[in-house]
Amino acid sequence: MIKTININKLFDKIEVKTRALENVNIEINDGEFIAITGPSGSGKTSLLNLIGLLDTIDSGNLFFDGVNVSNLNERARTKFRRENIGFIFQDFNLIEELTIFENIELPLLYLGIKPKERKSKVLNLLEKINLQHKKKSYPKELSGCQQQKVAIARAVISNPKIILADEPTGNLDSHSSEEIISLLQELNSEGATILIVTHSALCAEKSQRIIRIFDGKIVTENITKPN
């Protein structure tokens, strides 16, 4: 589904260029659950941002279902993200002024989905994550684990082709982390393609494949077997 060919990314810092990614080549197939690991500053999040079209590559090519999306303009990238990619962030990125229902519903509003269908989809997801009783609550009224569940629901509500998660358990305790990983595994078992950036050994071990990055380069790719 996704293929990168010799992707490079440079960052300019006070007249010094830092290479974030160097000739990165990976393939992500439909239905995979992949973890990207590596030390801080190794290029994990940079790679995730490029695949998610949140940033632009300096050289190389990025293919999505056989289509080269490397050089899309900002408007086209935004449209592509809304229609194909779901994002999960370490700090949840929920909108504090919106209720839990409204936060999950938001991507459907952008896509022009009719109210009746939006309501049905949101209520079904709220039931799936056991937060239907919190639909009128606001993010600050929820625990960290609950907020991340809402963020996951928001990411999957539009049935994206891939879910990109940046340290989804980074702000959670061990028990909450296990809950979030189990939810992601459940979504993957239902067909979701998931790419995760993580420092968590537990999270990586639950994936099907681990890609390790060091100094902007892919150093190993291992197949793992989820427990």
C-alpha positions in Angstrom: 0.0 0.0 0.0 2.8 2.4 1.0 6.3 2.4 -0.5 9.1 4.9 0.0 12.1 5.0 -2.4 15.3 6.6 -1.2 13.6 9.2 0.9 15.8 12.0 2.3 14.9 14.8 4.7 17.2 17.7 5.8 16.6 20.2 8.5 18.3 23.6 8.5 19.5 24.8 11.9 21.4 28.1 12.1 23.4 27.5 8.9 23.9 23.9 9.7 22.0 21.2 7.8 21.0 18.1 9.8 20.1 14.9 7.9 16.9 13.6 9.5 16.4 10.7 7.1 18.8 9.2 4.5 17.8 7.0 1.6 14.9 5.3 3.6 13.2 2.5 1.8 10.2 0.7 3.4 7.0 -1.0 2.3 3.8 -1.2 4.3 1.2 -3.7 3.2 -2.6 -3.7 3.8 -3.5 -5.0 7.3 0.0 -4.8 8.8 0.8 -3.6 12.3 4.3 -2.1 12.2 6.3 -0.5 15.0 9.1 2.0 14.2 11.7 2.1 17.0 15.0 3.9 17.7 16.6 6.4 20.1 15.4 9.9 20.4 16.5 12.0 17.4 16.9 8.9 15.1 14.3 10.1 12.6 11.2 8.1 13.7 8.8 10.9 13.9 10.2 12.6 10.8 9.5 9.4 8.8 6.0 9.2 10.3 5.3 12.9 9.3 6.5 12.3 5.8 4.3 9.2 5.3 1.4 11.1 6.8 2.0 14.1 4.4 2.5 16.4 7.4 5.9 17.3 6.0 7.5 17.3 2.6 10.4 15.2 1.5 13.6 16.7 0.0 14.3 13.9 -2.4 13.1 10.4 -3.1 9.5 9.2 -3.7 6.5 8.3 -1.6 3.9 6.0 -3.2 0.4 5.4 -1.8 -1.5 2.6 -3.6 0.8 3.0 -6.5 0.3 6.8 -6.8 3.3 9.1 -6.3 2.2 11.6 -3.7 5.7 13.1 -3.1 5.0 16.5 -4.8 1.4 17.3 -3.9 0.8 20.9 -3.0 -0.5 21.8 0.5 -4.2 21.8 -0.5 -3.9 18.4 -2.2 -2.0 17.0 0.8 -4.7 18.2 3.2 -7.4 16.6 1.1 -5.4 13.3 0.8 -4.8 13.2 4.6 -8.5 13.7 5.4 -9.6 10.9 3.0 -6.9 8.3 3.7 -5.0 8.8 7.0 -5.9 8.7 10.6 -3.6 10.2 13.2 -3.0 9.4 16.9 -0.7 11.6 19.0 1.1 11.2 22.3 -0.7 14.2 23.8 -4.1 13.2 22.4 -4.7 16.5 20.5 -8.3 16.6 21.4 -10.2 19.9 21.1 -11.0 21.0 24.7 -14.0 23.1 23.6 -15.7 20.2 22.0 -17.5 17.3 23.7 -16.2 13.7 23.3 -19.0 13.1 20.7 -18.0 16.2 18.8 -14.3 15.4 18.8 -14.9 12.0 17.3 -17.4 13.4 14.8 -15.1 16.1 13.5 -13.4 14.1 10.6 -16.9 13.2 9.3 -17.8 16.9 9.2 -14.8 17.6 7.1 -15.8 14.8 4.7 -19.4 16.1 4.4 -21.0 13.0 5.9 -24.7 13.5 6.6 -25.8 14.0 10.3 -27.7 10.8 10.7 -24.8 8.7 9.4 -22.4 10.7 11.6 -24.4 10.1 14.7 -24.6 6.4 14.0 -20.9 6.0 13.4 -19.9 8.0 16.5 -22.3 6.1 18.8 -21.1 2.8 17.5 -17.5 3.7 18.2 -18.3 5.1 21.6 -19.8 1.8 22.5 -16.8 0.0 21.1 -14.5 1.9 23.4 -16.9 1.8 26.4 -17.3 5.5 26.6 -20.9 6.0 25.5 -21.7 7.3 28.9 -19.1 10.1 28.4 -20.4 11.4 25.0 -21.4 14.8 26.5 -18.2 15.1 28.6 -15.2 17.3 27.7 -11.6 16.0 27.3 -10.5 17.5 30.6 -13.1 15.4 32.4 -11.5 12.2 31.2 -8.5 10.2 32.3 -5.5 10.0 30.0 -6.4 6.5 28.9 -10.0 7.6 28.1 -8.7 10.6 26.1 -6.4 8.4 24.1 -9.3 6.0 23.4 -11.3 9.0 22.1 -8.3 10.1 20.0 -8.2 6.6 18.5 -11.9 6.6 17.8 -11.5 10.0 16.0 -8.6 8.5 14.0 -10.6 5.5 12.7 -14.1 7.1 12.4 -13.6 7.8 8.6 -12.2 4.3 7.9 -8.8 5.5 6.8 -6.5 3.3 4.8 -3.8 3.7 7.4 -3.5 4.8 11.0 -0.3 6.6 12.1 0.4 6.7 15.8 3.2 8.8 17.4 4.0 7.4 20.8 0.4 6.6 21.6 1.2 5.2 25.1 3.9 7.8 25.9 1.8 9.7 28.4 0.1 6.7 30.0 0.9 4.3 32.9 1.6 0.6 32.3 -2.0 -0.5 32.8 -3.5 2.2 30.5 -0.8 1.4 27.9 -1.9 -2.2 27.8 -5.5 -1.1 27.3 -4.5 1.1 24.4 -2.3 -1.5 22.8 -5.1 -4.1 23.1 -7.5 -1.7 21.4 -5.0 -1.1 18.5 -4.5 -4.9 18.2 -8.3 -5.3 18.0 -8.6 -2.7 15.3 -5.7 -4.4 13.4 -7.4 -7.8 13.7 -10.5 -6.1 12.1 -8.4 -5.0 9.1 -6.9 -1.7 10.0 -3.3 -1.0 8.8 -1.3 0.6 11.7 2.1 2.2 11.8 3.3 3.2 15.3 6.4 5.2 16.4 7.2 4.0 19.9 9.9 3.8 22.7 7.8 1.2 24.4 9.2 -2.4 24.2 5.8 -3.7 25.1 4.1 -1.8 22.2 6.8 -2.9 19.7 6.6 -6.6 20.8 2.8 -6.6 20.1 3.4 -5.5 16.5 3.8 -7.8 13.6 7.0 -6.2 12.3 9.6 -3.9 13.9 11.6 -1.3 11.8 14.6 0.1 13.7 16.0 3.5 12.7 19.4 4.9 13.8 20.7 8.3 12.6 18.1 8.6 9.9 18.8 5.1 8.4 16.9 1.8 8.5 19.2 -0.6 10.4 17.0 -3.7 10.9 13.6 -5.0 10.0 12.3 -7.9 12.2 9.2 -10.0 11.9 7.6 -10.4 15.3 4.8 -12.7 16.5 2.1 -11.0 18.7 1.4 -12.7 21.9 
